[in-house]
Amino acid sequence: MAKNKLQKFEDVDRFSNVFEYTDFDNGTPKPKGSWHKEIFKNSNPIVLELACGKGEYTVNLARQNPDKNFIGIDKKGWRLWKGAKQALEEPLPNVHFMRIYIDHLADYFEKGEVDEIWITFPDPYLRDSQSSKRLTSPKFLSIYRKILSPNSTIHLKTDSDLLYDFTLDTITSERCEIEEKLDNVYQEKPDDPVLSIKTFYEKKHLQEGKTIHYVSFRLNGSASE
């Protein structure tokens, strides 16, 4: 397994559709403000998938929406290998991946440069002491406000009852606007072409008999300057 991961790291390092940044960049230029003009070379909306894992949602959303640009983000480079490889081979020019820490998003995107965010099966961080690490916590919503365009949508898809309930509570406390709420995706919208995309982890959750939840919402208010 270690050798396999090492090979994937080497592949990802040379993939033209992957940006990697670490704490040791020593001033490497970041793509902030250049996504439309220099990277995608169009003005189409930009959609992020956070904690994208193997990139299944990023790739499938890009296939369904060639008029949008997609960026899958994860901190572990070997996870990105599958999605990045698929996007290069098809090819899908509207797909890129980034290896960064999500709490540093504002270092890589200008205010208003992102139009939509997907959060698919992130770590729910089960202990209350870890709640600020949840990707729908007020801490992260404040980060998203710094990069999202007005009236942008955030999507959460999860098998975690705890994270789902926590997110609904956060939406209320942050005075956000719910667009759609599904307590059981495959009972309420089993044939939805977007929500029926299944990640590696989702397939495992479904085999275990877990219920899949979904909520989409808009952030009200703006980031403080």
C-alpha positions in Angstrom: 0.0 0.0 0.0 2.8 2.4 0.9 4.4 1.9 -2.5 1.1 2.4 -4.2 0.6 5.7 -2.4 4.1 6.8 -3.3 3.4 6.2 -7.0 0.2 8.2 -6.7 2.0 11.1 -5.1 4.5 11.0 -8.0 1.7 10.9 -10.6 -0.2 13.7 -8.9 2.9 15.8 -8.8 3.2 15.7 -12.6 -0.6 16.0 -13.4 -1.2 19.2 -15.2 -4.7 19.6 -13.6 -3.5 19.5 -10.0 -2.2 22.3 -7.9 -0.2 21.4 -4.8 0.7 23.7 -2.0 2.3 22.9 1.3 3.8 24.9 4.2 7.1 24.8 2.4 6.2 26.7 -0.8 8.6 29.5 -0.1 6.6 32.1 -1.9 5.2 29.9 -4.8 2.7 32.1 -6.6 -0.9 31.1 -5.8 -3.8 31.1 -8.3 -5.9 33.7 -6.4 -7.7 35.9 -8.9 -6.5 34.0 -12.0 -8.9 31.1 -12.1 -11.1 32.4 -14.9 -8.6 34.2 -17.1 -5.5 32.1 -16.8 -6.5 28.6 -15.7 -9.9 27.8 -17.1 -9.7 30.5 -19.7 -13.4 31.3 -19.6 -15.9 33.2 -17.4 -18.0 30.1 -16.4 -19.0 29.7 -12.8 -16.6 28.1 -10.4 -17.7 25.2 -8.2 -15.6 23.7 -5.3 -15.9 20.3 -3.9 -14.3 20.4 -0.4 -12.7 17.3 1.2 -13.3 15.7 -2.2 -11.5 12.4 -1.5 -11.2 10.6 -4.8 -13.0 13.3 -6.7 -16.1 11.3 -7.7 -18.4 14.3 -7.3 -16.1 16.7 -8.9 -15.7 14.5 -12.0 -19.4 13.6 -12.3 -20.6 17.2 -11.8 -18.2 18.3 -14.5 -19.5 15.7 -16.9 -23.1 16.9 -16.3 -22.2 20.6 -16.4 -19.7 21.4 -19.1 -20.7 25.1 -18.7 -19.2 25.2 -15.2 -15.7 24.9 -13.8 -15.0 22.5 -11.0 -12.2 22.3 -8.5 -11.8 19.3 -6.1 -10.0 20.1 -2.9 -8.4 17.8 -0.4 -5.3 17.8 1.8 -4.1 14.3 0.9 -2.6 14.2 -2.6 -2.9 10.4 -3.1 -6.7 10.7 -2.7 -6.9 13.1 -5.6 -5.1 10.7 -8.0 -8.2 8.9 -9.3 -10.3 11.9 -10.1 -7.4 13.9 -11.6 -6.4 10.9 -13.8 -10.0 10.4 -15.0 -10.3 14.2 -15.8 -7.1 14.1 -17.9 -8.0 10.9 -19.7 -11.5 11.8 -20.8 -10.6 14.7 -21.1 -12.5 17.1 -18.8 -10.9 20.6 -19.3 -13.4 22.1 -16.8 -11.8 20.1 -13.9 -8.9 20.9 -11.6 -7.8 19.7 -8.2 -6.0 21.3 -5.4 -4.0 19.9 -2.4 -4.5 22.5 0.3 -5.9 23.0 3.8 -9.5 24.1 3.5 -9.2 26.7 6.2 -6.7 28.5 3.9 -9.2 28.9 1.0 -9.1 32.7 1.1 -5.4 32.5 0.2 -6.3 30.8 -3.1 -9.5 32.6 -4.2 -10.5 36.2 -4.5 -13.7 37.5 -2.9 -16.6 36.5 -5.3 -14.4 34.2 -7.4 -16.3 31.1 -6.3 -20.0 30.5 -7.2 -20.9 27.2 -5.4 -19.6 24.8 -2.8 -20.2 21.1 -2.4 -19.3 19.3 0.8 -19.6 15.5 0.3 -19.2 13.1 3.2 -16.7 15.1 5.2 -15.3 13.9 8.6 -18.2 14.7 11.1 -15.7 15.2 14.0 -17.9 13.4 16.6 -16.6 15.0 19.7 -18.1 18.3 20.8 -14.6 19.7 21.4 -13.9 19.2 17.7 -17.1 21.0 16.4 -15.1 23.9 15.0 -13.4 21.5 12.6 -16.7 20.6 11.0 -16.9 22.1 7.5 -20.3 23.6 8.2 -19.3 25.2 11.4 -19.5 29.0 11.8 -15.7 29.1 11.5 -15.8 27.7 8.0 -19.0 29.6 6.9 -17.0 32.8 7.7 -14.2 31.5 5.4 -16.7 30.7 2.6 -18.1 34.2 2.8 -14.7 35.6 1.9 -14.6 33.8 -1.5 -18.3 33.2 -2.5 -20.2 35.4 -4.9 -23.6 36.9 -3.7 -26.4 34.4 -3.4 -24.1 31.4 -3.8 -25.3 27.9 -2.7 -23.5 25.5 -0.3 -24.5 21.8 -0.5 -23.9 19.2 2.2 -24.4 15.5 1.6 -23.7 13.2 4.6 -24.5 10.0 6.3 -23.8 11.5 9.7 -26.9 12.3 11.8 -24.8 14.4 14.1 -23.3 16.5 11.3 -26.6 16.9 9.5 -28.4 18.1 12.7 -25.4 20.3 13.6 -25.5 21.9 10.1 -29.3 22.6 10.4 -28.7 24.3 13.8 -25.9 26.3 12.3 -28.0 27.4 9.4 -30.6 28.7 11.9 -28.1 30.4 14.2 -26.2 32.0 11.2 -29.5 33.1 9.7 -28.9 31.3 6.4 -31.6 30.4 3.9 -32.3 26.7 3.2 -32.9 26.0 -0.5 -33.6 22.2 -0.1 -33.6 19.8 2.7 -33.8 16.0 2.4 -33.7 13.8 5.5 -33.4 10.7 3.3 -32.1 11.3 -0.2 -32.9 7.9 -1.7 -36.4 7.8 -0.2 -37.3 11.4 -1.3 -35.3 11.9 -4.5 -33.9 8.5 -5.6 -33.6 9.4 -9.3 -32.1 12.8 -9.0 -29.1 12.9 -11.4 -26.9 15.0 -9.1 -27.8 13.6 -5.7 -27.6 10.0 -7.0 -23.9 10.4 -7.7 -22.2 8.0 -5.3 -18.7 8.4 -3.8 -16.5 5.6 -2.7 -17.5 6.4 0.9 -21.2 6.7 0.2 -21.3 3.3 -1.3 -19.8 1.9 1.9 -22.3 3.8 4.0 -25.3 2.5 2.0 -24.0 -1.1 2.3 -24.0 -0.5 6.0 -27.7 0.6 5.9 -27.0 4.2 6.7 -29.4 7.0 5.7 -28.0 9.7 3.4 -29.0 13.3 4.2 -28.8 16.5 2.1 -29.2 20.2 2.6 -28.5 23.1 0.4 -28.4 26.7 1.7 -27.4 30.3 1.0 -25.2 32.4 3.3 -26.8 35.7 4.3 -24.6 38.6 5.1 -21.0 39.2 4.1 -17.6 38.7 5.5 -16.1 41.4 7.7 -13.4 43.3 6.0 
